[in-house]
Structure formats: structure tokens, C-alpha cells
Amino acid sequence: MEEQNNENQLNIELSEEVAEGIFSNLAIITHSNTEFVLDFIRVMPGVPKARVKSRIILTPEHAKRLVEAMQDNVEKYEALHGRIKTQEPPVLPMGFGGPTAQA
């Protein structure tokens, strides 16, 4: 039985650089028929230009799994810390997100 558990384990390595993380206060999501593209951006007050800090490309199946996992984690967080208050998202200028993703 223990052998079966060892076969299902995945060894994940996290480098120091990646472990530090990247702060993002804006995400833009685009998709094509084969992929979802998540661009994480840091917008600074008073700075008219923002740069994509990280891009993650997912298959549609993995995008759906991510949404479900995020929802589960938000529910667990709110159960411990109370409801997360959200504000209306800022209105972005046309073309801010760049071209629509295509396969």
C-alpha cells in the first residue's frame, strides 16, 4: 500500500527566485480555442505605463481546474477571516491588454 502512495507523489522543486514571488495587482486573461493566457501586471499609482510581470499559459482543462481550486481556497479563507470586500475594477484603455491570444 505504501509503494502505491510513493508512485503517486510528485517531487516539486521551488527555486529561491520563484519562492520570492511577484506582486501583481492586475490580471488580464485572454483565451483561444486551445489555451488560456493569464498576464499578471503591477500597476503603480501615477505611472501611465505598466509592464507584464509574469505570464502563465494553461490548457482549457487546467484553467477550469485553477478556477475551481481558487474558489475552494477563497471559500476557506473567508470562512477563517471573513468576507473579502471587492471594489469595481478600474476601466482600462482600449488595447491595454495587448492583442487577443490566438493559436
N, C-alpha and C positions, 0 to 999 in steps of 0.2 A: 504494500500500500504506500509506503514511504517513497519507493522508487518512482511511482506514478506521479507523486507530487513534485519530485525533483525534475521530472521531464517537462512539467507544465510551467516551471519557473523561468522567468526571463531575467537575465542579468543586465541591468541598465546602468550605464556609466554617466556621471554628471561632472563635466569639467568645471573648474573654478570659475572660468569666464562665464559660462552659461548659468551657473548657480547664482551669480550676482543678479541676473535678471535684467530686464529692460523696462523702464517705466513707460507706460502708454496711457494717454487719456482720451484717445480717439481710435476707433477701429472702423475700417471700411471693408465691406465684404462684397465681392463680386463672384459671379459664377458663370460657367459654361455648361454644356451638357456632360462634361467629363470631370470637372474639378470645381472646387470652391477655393477662392483665394482670400485670405484674411491678411490685411495690411494693418499693422499696429503703428500708430503715429503718436508723436509727442508734440502737442501744440502749446506754445509758450505765450503768455499774455503780452500783447503789444508787438509781437513778431508776426509780420504778414506771411511768412513762409514757414511751412512745416515739412519735415522730412520723414519718410517711412523708416522706422527703426528696425522692423522685423516683418518678414512675410512668411506666412505658412500656407502651403498648398495641400489640400485634402481631397480625397475622393468623396463623392456624394455620400457613400455609406459611412465613412469616417466623420464627415461633417455632421451627419444626423446623430451619430454616437456622441460626438462632442457636445452637441446641444443638449442631449439627454443627461450627460454627465454634469454639465454646467447647471442645469435645472435642479438636479438632485443636490448638488453642493450648495446652491443658493438657498434651497429649502432648509437644509441642515444648518447653514449659517444663520438664517432668520429665526429658526427655532431656538438657537442659543442667544442671539444678540438683538433680536427684534427686526422688524421690517426695514428693509433698505429703501430709503427715500430716493426717488429719481426726479430729475428735472427734465424739461423739454430739451431735446438735443439741439445743438447750435445749427443754424442754417449755413450750409457750406456753399461756396460759389460753384457755379457750373464747371465741370471738368476738374474739380479739385481731386477727385479720386483717380484721375488718370483714365486711360481707355478701358472699356469693358473687356473683361477677360474672354479669350477665345481659345479654342483648342487648336 
